[in-house]
Amino acid sequence: MPNIKSAIKRVKVSEKRRLRNASQKSALRTAVKAFESAVAANNVESAKVALIAASKKLDKAVTKGLIHKNAANRKKSRLAKKLNELVAKA
């Protein structure tokens, strides 16, 4: 544990941020999994809604600095591709 006042504050702040980041990243993964489960169940309507929610979470994660912009765009593209394949099958 640090003794210097500013270092003590940095530890507190970084821990708070780490917890917030972990929470947001977990919510992001949950949104993506919800979309994937809707696709696996061949449910087009719920998949469309889940895709919008997952895209929103991905965009939010980029603005918060959790993931890189290109990583989010790549994930959104792959999710949209899965939805398009599902719609084409149905």
Backbone atoms as SQL, in Angstrom:
CREATE TABLE atoms (id INTEGER PRIMARY KEY, chain TEXT, resi INTEGER, resn TEXT, atom TEXT, x REAL, y REAL, z REAL);
INSERT INTO atoms VALUES
  (1, 'A', 1, 'MET', 'N', 0.857, -1.185, 0.000),
  (2, 'A', 1, 'MET', 'CA', 0.000, 0.000, 0.000),
  (3, 'A', 1, 'MET', 'C', 0.900, 1.244, 0.000),
  (4, 'A', 2, 'PRO', 'N', 0.602, 2.196, -0.848),
  (5, 'A', 2, 'PRO', 'CA', 1.449, 3.391, -0.923),
  (6, 'A', 2, 'PRO', 'C', 1.274, 4.297, 0.296),
  (7, 'A', 3, 'ASN', 'N', 2.315, 5.065, 0.557),
  (8, 'A', 3, 'ASN', 'CA', 2.297, 6.007, 1.679),
  (9, 'A', 3, 'ASN', 'C', 2.007, 7.432, 1.231),
  (10, 'A', 4, 'ILE', 'N', 2.353, 7.741, -0.009),
  (11, 'A', 4, 'ILE', 'CA', 2.181, 9.097, -0.514),
  (12, 'A', 4, 'ILE', 'C', 0.706, 9.343, -0.816),
  (13, 'A', 5, 'LYS', 'N', 0.245, 10.525, -0.441),
  (14, 'A', 5, 'LYS', 'CA', -1.177, 10.856, -0.549),
  (15, 'A', 5, 'LYS', 'C', -1.708, 10.713, -1.977),
  (16, 'A', 6, 'SER', 'N', -0.969, 11.218, -2.960),
  (17, 'A', 6, 'SER', 'CA', -1.420, 11.149, -4.351),
  (18, 'A', 6, 'SER', 'C', -1.449, 9.702, -4.852),
  (19, 'A', 7, 'ALA', 'N', -0.496, 8.899, -4.378),
  (20, 'A', 7, 'ALA', 'CA', -0.458, 7.488, -4.784),
  (21, 'A', 7, 'ALA', 'C', -1.624, 6.716, -4.168),
  (22, 'A', 8, 'ILE', 'N', -1.994, 7.069, -2.949),
  (23, 'A', 8, 'ILE', 'CA', -3.156, 6.445, -2.296),
  (24, 'A', 8, 'ILE', 'C', -4.415, 6.749, -3.100),
  (25, 'A', 9, 'LYS', 'N', -4.534, 8.013, -3.531),
  (26, 'A', 9, 'LYS', 'CA', -5.696, 8.410, -4.331),
  (27, 'A', 9, 'LYS', 'C', -5.704, 7.663, -5.658),
  (28, 'A', 10, 'ARG', 'N', -4.547, 7.526, -6.302),
  (29, 'A', 10, 'ARG', 'CA', -4.479, 6.820, -7.593),
  (30, 'A', 10, 'ARG', 'C', -4.972, 5.387, -7.439),
  (31, 'A', 11, 'VAL', 'N', -4.609, 4.731, -6.341),
  (32, 'A', 11, 'VAL', 'CA', -5.041, 3.354, -6.097),
  (33, 'A', 11, 'VAL', 'C', -6.560, 3.301, -5.976),
  (34, 'A', 12, 'LYS', 'N', -7.121, 4.234, -5.218),
  (35, 'A', 12, 'LYS', 'CA', -8.581, 4.266, -5.039),
  (36, 'A', 12, 'LYS', 'C', -9.289, 4.514, -6.366),
  (37, 'A', 13, 'VAL', 'N', -8.794, 5.505, -7.119),
  (38, 'A', 13, 'VAL', 'CA', -9.430, 5.882, -8.386),
  (39, 'A', 13, 'VAL', 'C', -9.318, 4.748, -9.397),
  (40, 'A', 14, 'SER', 'N', -8.131, 4.140, -9.483),
  (41, 'A', 14, 'SER', 'CA', -7.946, 3.075, -10.475),
  (42, 'A', 14, 'SER', 'C', -8.800, 1.854, -10.126),
  (43, 'A', 15, 'GLU', 'N', -8.987, 1.577, -8.854),
  (44, 'A', 15, 'GLU', 'CA', -9.843, 0.456, -8.452),
  (45, 'A', 15, 'GLU', 'C', -11.302, 0.736, -8.814),
  (46, 'A', 16, 'LYS', 'N', -11.731, 1.977, -8.585),
  (47, 'A', 16, 'LYS', 'CA', -13.097, 2.368, -8.920),
  (48, 'A', 16, 'LYS', 'C', -13.334, 2.233, -10.430),
  (49, 'A', 17, 'ARG', 'N', -12.355, 2.712, -11.210),
  (50, 'A', 17, 'ARG', 'CA', -12.463, 2.620, -12.670),
  (51, 'A', 17, 'ARG', 'C', -12.434, 1.176, -13.144),
  (52, 'A', 18, 'ARG', 'N', -11.586, 0.356, -12.509),
  (53, 'A', 18, 'ARG', 'CA', -11.491, -1.051, -12.887),
  (54, 'A', 18, 'ARG', 'C', -12.834, -1.755, -12.695),
  (55, 'A', 19, 'LEU', 'N', -13.483, -1.482, -11.569),
  (56, 'A', 19, 'LEU', 'CA', -14.787, -2.087, -11.302),
  (57, 'A', 19, 'LEU', 'C', -15.834, -1.615, -12.305),
  (58, 'A', 20, 'ARG', 'N', -15.813, -0.318, -12.631),
  (59, 'A', 20, 'ARG', 'CA', -16.769, 0.221, -13.593),
  (60, 'A', 20, 'ARG', 'C', -16.536, -0.394, -14.966),
  (61, 'A', 21, 'ASN', 'N', -15.269, -0.467, -15.378),
  (62, 'A', 21, 'ASN', 'CA', -14.933, -1.054, -16.678),
  (63, 'A', 21, 'ASN', 'C', -15.345, -2.519, -16.742),
  (64, 'A', 22, 'ALA', 'N', -15.102, -3.259, -15.669),
  (65, 'A', 22, 'ALA', 'CA', -15.463, -4.681, -15.639),
  (66, 'A', 22, 'ALA', 'C', -16.967, -4.841, -15.774),
  (67, 'A', 23, 'SER', 'N', -17.715, -3.979, -15.102),
  (68, 'A', 23, 'SER', 'CA', -19.173, -4.040, -15.166),
  (69, 'A', 23, 'SER', 'C', -19.675, -3.765, -16.581),
  (70, 'A', 24, 'GLN', 'N', -19.126, -2.715, -17.205),
  (71, 'A', 24, 'GLN', 'CA', -19.560, -2.361, -18.560),
  (72, 'A', 24, 'GLN', 'C', -19.161, -3.426, -19.571),
  (73, 'A', 25, 'LYS', 'N', -17.979, -4.019, -19.400),
  (74, 'A', 25, 'LYS', 'CA', -17.525, -5.057, -20.315),
  (75, 'A', 25, 'LYS', 'C', -18.393, -6.301, -20.179),
  (76, 'A', 26, 'SER', 'N', -18.794, -6.600, -18.948),
  (77, 'A', 26, 'SER', 'CA', -19.661, -7.745, -18.695),
  (78, 'A', 26, 'SER', 'C', -21.030, -7.535, -19.349),
  (79, 'A', 27, 'ALA', 'N', -21.564, -6.328, -19.221),
  (80, 'A', 27, 'ALA', 'CA', -22.858, -6.003, -19.840),
  (81, 'A', 27, 'ALA', 'C', -22.764, -6.100, -21.362),
  (82, 'A', 28, 'LEU', 'N', -21.621, -5.699, -21.902),
  (83, 'A', 28, 'LEU', 'CA', -21.387, -5.793, -23.345),
  (84, 'A', 28, 'LEU', 'C', -21.406, -7.251, -23.793),
  (85, 'A', 29, 'ARG', 'N', -20.682, -8.100, -23.079),
  (86, 'A', 29, 'ARG', 'CA', -20.640, -9.523, -23.423),
  (87, 'A', 29, 'ARG', 'C', -22.021, -10.158, -23.312),
  (88, 'A', 30, 'THR', 'N', -22.779, -9.762, -22.291),
  (89, 'A', 30, 'THR', 'CA', -24.125, -10.289, -22.098),
  (90, 'A', 30, 'THR', 'C', -25.024, -9.911, -23.270),
  (91, 'A', 31, 'ALA', 'N', -24.911, -8.677, -23.754),
  (92, 'A', 31, 'ALA', 'CA', -25.724, -8.220, -24.881),
  (93, 'A', 31, 'ALA', 'C', -25.389, -9.004, -26.142),
  (94, 'A', 32, 'VAL', 'N', -24.098, -9.270, -26.356),
  (95, 'A', 32, 'VAL', 'CA', -23.677, -10.031, -27.540),
  (96, 'A', 32, 'VAL', 'C', -24.175, -11.472, -27.434),
  (97, 'A', 33, 'LYS', 'N', -24.093, -12.055, -26.235),
  (98, 'A', 33, 'LYS', 'CA', -24.567, -13.428, -26.038),
  (99, 'A', 33, 'LYS', 'C', -26.078, -13.522, -26.228),
  (100, 'A', 34, 'ALA', 'N', -26.805, -12.489, -25.817),
  (101, 'A', 34, 'ALA', 'CA', -28.256, -12.477, -26.004),
  (102, 'A', 34, 'ALA', 'C', -28.587, -12.501, -27.490),
  (103, 'A', 35, 'PHE', 'N', -27.826, -11.744, -28.281),
  (104, 'A', 35, 'PHE', 'CA', -28.022, -11.758, -29.734),
  (105, 'A', 35, 'PHE', 'C', -27.716, -13.136, -30.302),
  (106, 'A', 36, 'GLU', 'N', -26.601, -13.708, -29.888),
  (107, 'A', 36, 'GLU', 'CA', -26.190, -15.017, -30.422),
  (108, 'A', 36, 'GLU', 'C', -27.194, -16.100, -30.058),
  (109, 'A', 37, 'SER', 'N', -27.774, -16.034, -28.865),
  (110, 'A', 37, 'SER', 'CA', -28.767, -17.036, -28.482),
  (111, 'A', 37, 'SER', 'C', -30.059, -16.851, -29.279),
  (112, 'A', 38, 'ALA', 'N', -30.407, -15.612, -29.605),
  (113, 'A', 38, 'ALA', 'CA', -31.591, -15.355, -30.431),
  (114, 'A', 38, 'ALA', 'C', -31.373, -15.898, -31.839),
  (115, 'A', 39, 'VAL', 'N', -30.158, -15.751, -32.353),
  (116, 'A', 39, 'VAL', 'CA', -29.832, -16.278, -33.681),
  (117, 'A', 39, 'VAL', 'C', -29.870, -17.805, -33.656),
  (118, 'A', 40, 'ALA', 'N', -29.324, -18.396, -32.586),
  (119, 'A', 40, 'ALA', 'CA', -29.310, -19.857, -32.462),
  (120, 'A', 40, 'ALA', 'C', -30.729, -20.419, -32.395),
  (121, 'A', 41, 'ALA', 'N', -31.645, -19.635, -31.815),
  (122, 'A', 41, 'ALA', 'CA', -33.044, -20.062, -31.698),
  (123, 'A', 41, 'ALA', 'C', -33.850, -19.725, -32.951),
  (124, 'A', 42, 'ASN', 'N', -33.194, -19.164, -33.976),
  (125, 'A', 42, 'ASN', 'CA', -33.842, -18.765, -35.233),
  (126, 'A', 42, 'ASN', 'C', -34.983, -17.779, -35.014),
  (127, 'A', 43, 'ASN', 'N', -34.836, -16.911, -34.040),
  (128, 'A', 43, 'ASN', 'CA', -35.852, -15.908, -33.731),
  (129, 'A', 43, 'ASN', 'C', -35.409, -14.568, -34.337),
  (130, 'A', 44, 'VAL', 'N', -35.965, -14.257, -35.506),
  (131, 'A', 44, 'VAL', 'CA', -35.520, -13.079, -36.261),
  (132, 'A', 44, 'VAL', 'C', -35.844, -11.782, -35.530),
  (133, 'A', 45, 'GLU', 'N', -37.057, -11.670, -35.013),
  (134, 'A', 45, 'GLU', 'CA', -37.476, -10.412, -34.384),
  (135, 'A', 45, 'GLU', 'C', -36.642, -10.088, -33.143),
  (136, 'A', 46, 'SER', 'N', -36.475, -11.067, -32.265),
  (137, 'A', 46, 'SER', 'CA', -35.683, -10.801, -31.054),
  (138, 'A', 46, 'SER', 'C', -34.206, -10.613, -31.398),
  (139, 'A', 47, 'ALA', 'N', -33.748, -11.244, -32.484),
  (140, 'A', 47, 'ALA', 'CA', -32.360, -11.062, -32.921),
  (141, 'A', 47, 'ALA', 'C', -32.138, -9.631, -33.393),
  (142, 'A', 48, 'LYS', 'N', -33.120, -9.063, -34.100),
  (143, 'A', 48, 'LYS', 'CA', -32.997, -7.678, -34.560),
  (144, 'A', 48, 'LYS', 'C', -32.905, -6.723, -33.376),
  (145, 'A', 49, 'VAL', 'N', -33.756, -6.938, -32.390),
  (146, 'A', 49, 'VAL', 'CA', -33.749, -6.093, -31.195),
  (147, 'A', 49, 'VAL', 'C', -32.431, -6.256, -30.443),
  (148, 'A', 50, 'ALA', 'N', -31.974, -7.510, -30.322),
  (149, 'A', 50, 'ALA', 'CA', -30.726, -7.785, -29.608),
  (150, 'A', 50, 'ALA', 'C', -29.522, -7.190, -30.346),
  (151, 'A', 51, 'LEU', 'N', -29.579, -7.174, -31.680),
  (152, 'A', 51, 'LEU', 'CA', -28.487, -6.584, -32.460),
  (153, 'A', 51, 'LEU', 'C', -28.386, -5.085, -32.198),
  (154, 'A', 52, 'ILE', 'N', -29.513, -4.424, -32.140),
  (155, 'A', 52, 'ILE', 'CA', -29.519, -2.982, -31.858),
  (156, 'A', 52, 'ILE', 'C', -28.928, -2.717, -30.470),
  (157, 'A', 53, 'ALA', 'N', -29.341, -3.532, -29.491),
  (158, 'A', 53, 'ALA', 'CA', -28.838, -3.361, -28.125),
  (159, 'A', 53, 'ALA', 'C', -27.330, -3.629, -28.063),
  (160, 'A', 54, 'ALA', 'N', -26.892, -4.688, -28.732),
  (161, 'A', 54, 'ALA', 'CA', -25.465, -5.033, -28.714),
  (162, 'A', 54, 'ALA', 'C', -24.642, -3.950, -29.415),
  (163, 'A', 55, 'SER', 'N', -25.155, -3.423, -30.526),
  (164, 'A', 55, 'SER', 'CA', -24.444, -2.368, -31.249),
  (165, 'A', 55, 'SER', 'C', -24.310, -1.118, -30.382),
  (166, 'A', 56, 'LYS', 'N', -25.373, -0.819, -29.661),
  (167, 'A', 56, 'LYS', 'CA', -25.367, 0.333, -28.770),
  (168, 'A', 56, 'LYS', 'C', -24.304, 0.157, -27.677),
  (169, 'A', 57, 'LYS', 'N', -24.253, -1.044, -27.100),
  (170, 'A', 57, 'LYS', 'CA', -23.269, -1.328, -26.050),
  (171, 'A', 57, 'LYS', 'C', -21.847, -1.242, -26.610),
  (172, 'A', 58, 'LEU', 'N', -21.646, -1.754, -27.829),
  (173, 'A', 58, 'LEU', 'CA', -20.325, -1.710, -28.450),
  (174, 'A', 58, 'LEU', 'C', -19.889, -0.261, -28.679),
  (175, 'A', 59, 'ASP', 'N', -20.807, 0.560, -29.200),
  (176, 'A', 59, 'ASP', 'CA', -20.485, 1.967, -29.440),
  (177, 'A', 59, 'ASP', 'C', -20.166, 2.693, -28.129),
  (178, 'A', 60, 'LYS', 'N', -20.932, 2.378, -27.101),
  (179, 'A', 60, 'LYS', 'CA', -20.724, 2.997, -25.795),
  (180, 'A', 60, 'LYS', 'C', -19.353, 2.594, -25.238),
  (181, 'A', 61, 'ALA', 'N', -18.981, 1.327, -25.436),
  (182, 'A', 61, 'ALA', 'CA', -17.686, 0.831, -24.950),
  (183, 'A', 61, 'ALA', 'C', -16.536, 1.554, -25.639),
  (184, 'A', 62, 'VAL', 'N', -16.734, 1.903, -26.913),
  (185, 'A', 62, 'VAL', 'CA', -15.693, 2.642, -27.643),
  (186, 'A', 62, 'VAL', 'C', -15.529, 4.034, -27.050),
  (187, 'A', 63, 'THR', 'N', -16.638, 4.715, -26.799),
  (188, 'A', 63, 'THR', 'CA', -16.554, 6.072, -26.263),
  (189, 'A', 63, 'THR', 'C', -15.959, 6.083, -24.861),
  (190, 'A', 64, 'LYS', 'N', -16.146, 5.002, -24.105),
  (191, 'A', 64, 'LYS', 'CA', -15.600, 4.907, -22.757),
  (192, 'A', 64, 'LYS', 'C', -14.156, 4.424, -22.759),
  (193, 'A', 65, 'GLY', 'N', -13.668, 3.999, -23.918),
  (194, 'A', 65, 'GLY', 'CA', -12.289, 3.540, -24.007),
  (195, 'A', 65, 'GLY', 'C', -12.085, 2.096, -23.594),
  (196, 'A', 66, 'LEU', 'N', -13.157, 1.319, -23.527),
  (197, 'A', 66, 'LEU', 'CA', -13.037, -0.088, -23.129),
  (198, 'A', 66, 'LEU', 'C', -12.463, -0.953, -24.243),
  (199, 'A', 67, 'ILE', 'N', -12.910, -0.699, -25.458),
  (200, 'A', 67, 'ILE', 'CA', -12.411, -1.460, -26.602),
  (201, 'A', 67, 'ILE', 'C', -12.064, -0.487, -27.724),
  (202, 'A', 68, 'HIS', 'N', -11.267, -0.964, -28.652),
  (203, 'A', 68, 'HIS', 'CA', -10.850, -0.129, -29.775),
  (204, 'A', 68, 'HIS', 'C', -11.990, 0.026, -30.769),
  (205, 'A', 69, 'LYS', 'N', -11.996, 1.146, -31.462),
  (206, 'A', 69, 'LYS', 'CA', -13.041, 1.461, -32.439),
  (207, 'A', 69, 'LYS', 'C', -13.146, 0.377, -33.513),
  (208, 'A', 70, 'ASN', 'N', -12.009, -0.055, -34.031),
  (209, 'A', 70, 'ASN', 'CA', -12.024, -1.067, -35.088),
  (210, 'A', 70, 'ASN', 'C', -12.524, -2.411, -34.583),
  (211, 'A', 71, 'ALA', 'N', -12.215, -2.751, -33.346),
  (212, 'A', 71, 'ALA', 'CA', -12.690, -4.008, -32.759),
  (213, 'A', 71, 'ALA', 'C', -14.214, -3.990, -32.657),
  (214, 'A', 72, 'ALA', 'N', -14.762, -2.859, -32.240),
  (215, 'A', 72, 'ALA', 'CA', -16.214, -2.733, -32.126),
  (216, 'A', 72, 'ALA', 'C', -16.866, -2.823, -33.500),
  (217, 'A', 73, 'ASN', 'N', -16.276, -2.146, -34.482),
  (218, 'A', 73, 'ASN', 'CA', -16.835, -2.191, -35.833),
  (219, 'A', 73, 'ASN', 'C', -16.779, -3.601, -36.406),
  (220, 'A', 74, 'ARG', 'N', -15.695, -4.304, -36.135),
  (221, 'A', 74, 'ARG', 'CA', -15.558, -5.682, -36.608),
  (222, 'A', 74, 'ARG', 'C', -16.628, -6.575, -35.977),
  (223, 'A', 75, 'LYS', 'N', -16.839, -6.427, -34.679),
  (224, 'A', 75, 'LYS', 'CA', -17.844, -7.235, -33.987),
  (225, 'A', 75, 'LYS', 'C', -19.246, -6.921, -34.498),
  (226, 'A', 76, 'LYS', 'N', -19.534, -5.616, -34.678),
  (227, 'A', 76, 'LYS', 'CA', -20.853, -5.226, -35.191),
  (228, 'A', 76, 'LYS', 'C', -21.079, -5.802, -36.585),
  (229, 'A', 77, 'SER', 'N', -20.043, -5.777, -37.400),
  (230, 'A', 77, 'SER', 'CA', -20.136, -6.303, -38.759),
  (231, 'A', 77, 'SER', 'C', -20.432, -7.794, -38.737),
  (232, 'A', 78, 'ARG', 'N', -19.750, -8.512, -37.887),
  (233, 'A', 78, 'ARG', 'CA', -19.960, -9.963, -37.803),
  (234, 'A', 78, 'ARG', 'C', -21.344, -10.302, -37.279),
  (235, 'A', 79, 'LEU', 'N', -21.826, -9.522, -36.315),
  (236, 'A', 79, 'LEU', 'CA', -23.175, -9.755, -35.791),
  (237, 'A', 79, 'LEU', 'C', -24.218, -9.471, -36.871),
  (238, 'A', 80, 'ALA', 'N', -24.030, -8.389, -37.610),
  (239, 'A', 80, 'ALA', 'CA', -24.971, -8.034, -38.681),
  (240, 'A', 80, 'ALA', 'C', -24.975, -9.109, -39.763),
  (241, 'A', 81, 'LYS', 'N', -23.801, -9.656, -40.045),
  (242, 'A', 81, 'LYS', 'CA', -23.690, -10.719, -41.041),
  (243, 'A', 81, 'LYS', 'C', -24.479, -11.952, -40.600),
  (244, 'A', 82, 'LYS', 'N', -24.402, -12.292, -39.326),
  (245, 'A', 82, 'LYS', 'CA', -25.168, -13.430, -38.791),
  (246, 'A', 82, 'LYS', 'C', -26.661, -13.174, -38.917),
  (247, 'A', 83, 'LEU', 'N', -27.074, -11.936, -38.618),
  (248, 'A', 83, 'LEU', 'CA', -28.492, -11.610, -38.732),
  (249, 'A', 83, 'LEU', 'C', -28.964, -11.704, -40.182),
  (250, 'A', 84, 'ASN', 'N', -28.152, -11.196, -41.116),
  (251, 'A', 84, 'ASN', 'CA', -28.508, -11.255, -42.521),
  (252, 'A', 84, 'ASN', 'C', -28.627, -12.686, -43.024),
  (253, 'A', 85, 'GLU', 'N', -27.746, -13.573, -42.545),
  (254, 'A', 85, 'GLU', 'CA', -27.832, -14.981, -42.913),
  (255, 'A', 85, 'GLU', 'C', -29.109, -15.600, -42.374),
  (256, 'A', 86, 'LEU', 'N', -29.475, -15.219, -41.135),
  (257, 'A', 86, 'LEU', 'CA', -30.696, -15.734, -40.516),
  (258, 'A', 86, 'LEU', 'C', -31.934, -15.270, -41.274),
  (259, 'A', 87, 'VAL', 'N', -31.950, -13.991, -41.674),
  (260, 'A', 87, 'VAL', 'CA', -33.090, -13.440, -42.417),
  (261, 'A', 87, 'VAL', 'C', -33.206, -14.105, -43.791),
  (262, 'A', 88, 'ALA', 'N', -32.061, -14.361, -44.424),
  (263, 'A', 88, 'ALA', 'CA', -32.060, -14.993, -45.743),
  (264, 'A', 88, 'ALA', 'C', -32.599, -16.423, -45.660),
  (265, 'A', 89, 'LYS', 'N', -32.283, -17.104, -44.569),
  (266, 'A', 89, 'LYS', 'CA', -32.782, -18.485, -44.382),
  (267, 'A', 89, 'LYS', 'C', -34.281, -18.499, -44.153),
  (268, 'A', 90, 'ALA', 'N', -34.776, -17.519, -43.391),
  (269, 'A', 90, 'ALA', 'CA', -36.195, -17.499, -42.998),
  (270, 'A', 90, 'ALA', 'C', -37.126, -17.105, -44.124);
